[in-house]
Amino acid sequence: MIARHITPILKNRLKKFPVLTLTGPRQSGKTTLLKNEFKDYSYFNLERIDHRELILSDPMGFLKSQGPKVIFDEAQQIPELFSYIQVISDELGTPGQYILSGSQSFLINNHISQSLAGRAHISHLLPFGINELSSTDQHITSKIFKGFYPRLHDVDIEPTEFYPSYIQTYIERDVRSLKNIENLNTFSRFLGLCAGRIGQVLNLSSLANDAGITVNTVKSWLSILESSFILFQLQPYHKKYSKRLIKSPKIYFYDTGLACSLLKIQNSEMIKTHYLYGALYENFVISEILKTQYHAGKAPSVYYWRESNGTEIDCIIELDKQKIMAIEIKGGETYNKDYIKNLKNFPSQKGKTVKKLIYTGNSSTSISDIDLVSQHDFRKFLTNLIN
């Protein structure tokens, strides 16, 4: 088992909260982590009919007979269980009683807000971050193509074998349970259209027209994809600059391998000449930043910045002490002075703004007040981000 960076965070939270909740996409390693790191907890998978029937026959009696230290996997399958857990956890009044996990954050969070508010801590486990994997000399396009779901690395499954079945299973199981969608083929096409818009400012009307659905349906389906950790919307940074800025979010995927599959990319060589190569590399960098922060127990404060005249900064990170980090992301291996043009024009505050260029070249250096982060130092950059 590959060690996950979030493990010490989870163990620390269990010392403080009666209930720990771990959400994340299917196949991100939640069950493996919980079974291996919390072996003194009883484990029940609520997707199993026999486990559900055992609990539903007498929920309160079941919880009392089991005592504390129980893991309920896919806990959203029994919504009423949350109320019983609230009663038992209040009676015991001790931390570390229950661990709830699930792949549908909307349902999990909704039940927690109704029954376990103030009693449960919520953490997110995403696919591997590059700092959780052994360093390799793979070209960046190989990393982007393969993606970071654990099974791809544990048993060396080919991406072209893994992702199509993953997508099909996701649509048939999670999508059906979250929304009553009649035409799953339309939803599947919508998912592909989202992949084609990676790194673009979201235009709801354009996406609706291309998918053949209404704008309200687009909003609803994007909510499904976000709540099941398929994609996220990067919001614009507008503090102190709100008058001139674009205010619509951008779309990115949590995993670039999944995005490549939706784009019908068959191998890593195709990425090098693909029209979305720059956007996929941008997606890779931003998703790694989010994964690093989530797995360190931090709530990401990540945005983008764009003026109405087109001047743009790919990534803005709010740091401690009212500082911000402005990052430009370029897939080119050879430095070009145009790479930092927007960083130079960014309205920074002295002592409050850090500027960086992340690119695929081999040289890490500084130009004026801008740090260049090469592909070899990207891991170090991520480590420093949370320290």
C-alpha positions in Angstrom: 0.0 0.0 0.0 1.3 3.5 -0.9 1.2 5.7 2.1 -1.2 8.6 1.9 -0.3 12.1 3.2 -3.8 12.6 4.7 -3.4 9.7 7.1 -1.8 11.6 10.0 -4.4 14.4 9.5 -7.3 11.8 9.9 -5.7 10.3 13.0 -5.4 13.7 14.5 -9.0 14.7 13.8 -10.2 11.4 15.3 -8.7 12.6 18.6 -10.9 15.7 18.5 -14.2 14.8 16.9 -16.8 12.0 17.6 -17.3 11.4 13.9 -14.8 11.6 11.0 -16.1 11.8 7.5 -13.9 11.0 4.5 -15.3 11.8 1.0 -13.7 11.6 -2.4 -14.2 10.1 -5.9 -14.8 6.4 -6.4 -11.5 4.4 -6.6 -9.5 7.2 -4.8 -8.4 4.7 -2.1 -10.7 5.6 0.7 -11.6 2.0 1.6 -8.0 0.8 1.4 -6.7 3.6 3.6 -9.4 3.1 6.3 -9.0 -0.7 6.4 -5.2 -0.5 6.7 -4.8 2.5 9.0 -7.7 1.9 11.3 -7.6 -1.9 11.9 -9.1 -1.6 15.4 -12.4 -0.3 13.8 -15.2 -2.7 12.7 -15.9 -2.2 9.0 -19.3 -2.2 7.2 -19.8 -1.5 3.5 -23.3 -0.1 3.1 -23.4 -0.9 -0.6 -23.7 -4.5 0.5 -27.4 -5.5 0.9 -26.7 -7.8 3.8 -24.9 -5.1 5.7 -27.8 -2.6 5.1 -30.4 -5.1 6.1 -28.5 -5.9 9.3 -28.4 -2.3 10.3 -31.9 -1.3 9.2 -33.6 -4.1 11.1 -32.7 -2.3 14.4 -30.3 0.8 13.9 -30.1 1.8 17.5 -29.7 -1.8 18.7 -27.0 -2.4 16.1 -25.0 0.7 17.1 -25.2 -0.1 20.8 -24.1 -3.7 20.3 -21.2 -2.7 18.1 -20.0 0.0 20.5 -17.6 2.8 19.3 -14.9 2.5 16.6 -17.0 1.6 13.6 -16.4 2.4 9.9 -19.4 2.9 7.6 -18.3 2.9 4.0 -20.7 4.5 1.5 -22.6 5.8 4.4 -25.0 7.9 2.2 -26.8 4.6 1.4 -28.6 4.7 4.8 -29.5 8.4 5.4 -31.4 7.6 8.6 -28.3 6.2 10.2 -26.9 9.7 10.7 -29.6 10.6 13.2 -29.0 7.5 15.2 -25.2 8.1 15.2 -25.9 11.6 16.5 -27.8 10.2 19.5 -25.2 7.6 20.3 -22.2 10.0 19.9 -23.9 12.5 22.2 -24.5 9.9 24.8 -20.9 8.7 24.8 -19.4 12.2 24.4 -16.0 10.9 23.3 -13.9 11.5 20.2 -13.1 8.9 17.5 -16.4 6.9 17.7 -17.3 6.6 14.0 -15.8 7.0 10.6 -18.1 7.6 7.7 -16.9 7.5 4.1 -18.6 8.0 0.8 -18.1 9.0 -2.8 -21.1 11.4 -3.0 -20.1 14.5 -1.0 -23.5 16.3 -1.6 -25.5 13.5 0.1 -22.9 13.0 2.8 -22.6 16.8 3.6 -26.4 17.2 3.5 -27.0 14.5 6.0 -24.2 15.8 8.3 -25.6 19.4 8.2 -29.0 17.9 9.3 -27.8 15.5 12.0 -24.1 15.8 12.8 -23.3 19.5 12.5 -20.5 20.3 15.0 -19.9 16.6 15.7 -18.2 15.6 12.4 -15.0 16.6 10.7 -15.0 16.4 6.9 -11.9 15.5 5.0 -11.4 14.7 1.3 -9.2 12.0 -0.3 -8.5 12.6 -3.9 -6.4 10.4 -6.3 -2.6 10.3 -5.6 -0.7 13.5 -5.6 2.7 13.3 -7.4 4.5 13.7 -4.0 2.8 10.5 -2.8 4.4 8.5 -5.7 8.0 7.6 -6.3 9.8 10.0 -8.5 10.2 8.9 -12.1 11.8 10.2 -15.2 8.5 10.0 -17.1 7.8 12.9 -19.5 5.1 15.2 -18.2 2.8 14.0 -21.0 3.0 10.4 -19.7 2.0 11.6 -16.2 -0.9 13.6 -17.6 -2.1 10.7 -19.7 -1.9 8.1 -17.0 -3.5 10.1 -14.3 -3.4 9.3 -10.6 -6.1 6.9 -9.5 -4.5 4.3 -7.2 -5.4 1.2 -9.3 -3.4 2.6 -12.2 -0.3 2.6 -10.0 -0.9 -0.4 -7.6 -1.5 -3.0 -10.4 -0.3 -1.1 -13.4 -3.5 -1.1 -15.4 -3.4 0.7 -18.8 -5.3 4.0 -18.8 -7.2 3.0 -21.9 -8.5 0.0 -20.0 -9.3 1.7 -16.7 -11.0 5.0 -17.5 -13.7 4.0 -20.0 -15.1 1.4 -17.5 -14.6 3.9 -14.7 -16.7 6.5 -16.5 -19.3 4.0 -17.5 -19.6 2.7 -13.9 -19.7 6.3 -12.5 -22.5 7.3 -14.9 -24.6 4.2 -14.3 -24.2 4.2 -10.5 -23.6 7.6 -9.1 -25.4 9.7 -11.7 -28.5 7.6 -11.5 -28.6 7.9 -7.7 -28.0 11.6 -7.5 -30.4 12.8 -10.2 -33.2 11.2 -12.2 -31.5 11.6 -15.6 -33.5 9.9 -18.4 -30.9 10.1 -21.2 -27.5 9.0 -19.9 -26.1 9.3 -23.4 -26.7 13.0 -23.3 -25.0 13.2 -19.9 -22.1 11.2 -21.3 -21.7 13.7 -24.2 -22.0 16.6 -21.8 -19.1 15.1 -19.8 -17.0 15.0 -22.9 -17.9 18.6 -23.7 -16.8 19.7 -20.3 -13.4 18.0 -20.9 -13.1 20.1 -24.1 -13.5 23.2 -22.0 -10.7 22.7 -19.5 -9.1 26.0 -18.5 -11.7 28.1 -20.3 -14.0 30.6 -18.7 -17.4 28.9 -18.3 -20.1 29.9 -20.7 -23.2 28.2 -19.6 -25.2 29.2 -22.7 -22.6 27.8 -25.1 -22.3 24.6 -23.1 -26.0 24.2 -23.0 -26.4 24.7 -26.8 -23.6 22.3 -27.6 -25.1 19.6 -25.3 -28.7 20.2 -26.5 -29.9 20.9 -22.9 -31.1 24.0 -20.9 -28.9 26.3 -18.9 -30.6 25.1 -15.7 -29.8 21.5 -16.7 -26.1 22.5 -17.2 -26.0 24.0 -13.7 -27.6 20.9 -12.2 -25.3 18.5 -14.1 -22.2 20.5 -13.2 -23.3 20.2 -9.5 -23.4 16.4 -9.9 -19.9 16.3 -11.4 -18.6 18.6 -8.6 -20.3 16.6 -5.8 -18.8 13.4 -7.0 -15.3 14.8 -7.4 -15.1 14.6 -11.2 -14.4 18.2 -11.9 -14.2 21.5 -10.0 -14.9 25.1 -10.9 -12.1 27.5 -10.2 -13.5 30.8 -9.1 -12.1 34.2 -10.2 -10.1 36.2 -7.7 -11.7 39.6 -7.3 -10.7 41.0 -4.0 -9.8 44.7 -4.4 -10.0 44.3 -8.2 -13.7 43.6 -8.7 -14.6 46.4 -11.2 -12.7 45.2 -14.3 -12.6 41.4 -13.8 -14.3 38.4 -15.4 -16.6 36.9 -12.8 -17.4 33.4 -14.3 -15.5 30.3 -13.1 -13.2 28.0 -15.1 -13.6 24.2 -15.4 -10.9 21.7 -14.4 -10.9 18.0 -13.7 -9.5 16.5 -10.5 -7.7 13.9 -12.6 -6.0 14.6 -16.0 -6.1 10.9 -17.0 -9.9 10.9 -16.8 -9.9 14.1 -18.9 -7.7 12.6 -21.5 -10.0 9.6 -21.8 -13.0 11.8 -22.3 -11.0 13.7 -25.0 -10.4 10.3 -26.8 -6.6 10.6 -26.3 -5.2 7.2 -26.9 -1.6 7.6 -25.8 0.8 10.1 -24.3 2.3 11.0 -27.6 -1.0 12.4 -28.8 -0.9 15.0 -25.9 2.3 16.6 -27.2 0.5 17.9 -30.4 -3.0 18.1 -29.0 -4.7 21.5 -29.1 -5.4 21.2 -25.4 -1.9 20.3 -24.3 -1.4 23.7 -22.6 -4.8 23.4 -20.9 -4.1 19.8 -19.7 -0.7 20.9 -18.2 -2.4 23.8 -16.5 -5.1 21.3 -15.2 -2.3 19.0 -14.0 -0.6 21.8 -12.0 -3.7 23.3 -10.5 -5.2 19.9 -9.5 -1.8 19.0 -7.8 -2.0 22.2 -5.8 -5.6 21.3 -4.7 -4.7 17.7 -3.8 -1.6 18.8 -1.9 -3.7 21.2 0.2 -6.7 18.8 0.8 -4.4 16.0 1.8 -2.6 18.3 4.3 -5.9 19.1 5.9 -6.1 22.6 4.5 -9.1 24.2 2.8 -7.8 25.3 -0.6 -8.0 29.0 -1.4 -7.2 28.8 -5.1 -8.5 31.1 -7.8 -7.6 32.6 -11.2 -7.5 36.3 -12.2 -8.5 37.8 -15.5 -9.3 41.3 -16.6 -12.0 42.1 -19.2 -9.2 43.0 -21.6 -7.8 39.5 -21.6 -4.9 39.9 -19.1 -4.9 36.8 -17.1 -3.1 35.0 -14.2 -3.6 31.2 -14.3 -3.6 30.6 -10.6 -3.9 32.8 -7.5 -3.3 31.2 -4.1 -4.2 32.9 -0.8 -1.4 32.4 1.6 -1.2 33.1 5.4 -0.8 36.7 6.7 -2.8 38.2 3.8 -0.2 37.3 1.2 -1.1 35.9 -2.2 0.9 33.8 -4.7 0.3 34.6 -8.4 1.3 31.7 -10.7 1.6 31.5 -14.5 1.6 27.9 -15.9 3.2 27.2 -19.3 3.7 23.8 -20.9 6.8 24.9 -22.9 10.2 23.5 -22.1 12.1 26.6 -23.3 11.7 29.8 -21.4 10.1 32.7 -23.3 10.0 36.2 -21.9 6.3 36.3 -22.9 5.6 33.7 -20.2 6.0 36.3 -17.5 4.4 39.3 -19.3 1.1 39.0 -17.3 2.9 38.5 -14.0 4.8 41.7 -14.6 1.5 43.5 -15.2 -0.3 42.0 -12.2 -1.2 44.7 -9.6 0.9 43.4 -6.7 1.4 44.8 -3.3 4.9 45.1 -1.9 5.7 42.4 0.5 2.2 40.8 0.0 2.6 39.2 -3.4 4.7 36.2 -4.5 5.1 35.6 -8.2 6.0 32.3 -9.9 6.2 30.8 -13.3 5.7 27.0 -13.4 6.9 25.4 -16.7 8.3 22.2 -18.1 11.8 23.4 -18.6 14.9 22.3 -16.6 16.1 25.6 -15.1 14.8 27.0 -11.9 16.0 30.6 -11.4 14.7 34.1 -10.7 14.0 36.9 -13.1 13.4 40.2 -11.3 10.8 39.4 -8.6 9.5 36.3 -10.4 10.6 32.7 -9.5 10.8 30.2 -12.3 9.9 26.6 -11.1 11.1 23.9 -13.4 9.6 20.4 -13.8 12.3 19.0 -11.5 11.4 21.4 -8.7 7.7 21.2 -8.9 7.5 18.5 -6.1 9.5 20.8 -3.9 7.2 23.7 -4.7 4.2 21.6 -3.6 5.9 20.6 -0.3 6.8 24.2 0.5 3.2 25.3 -0.2 2.0 23.5 2.9 4.9 24.1 5.2 
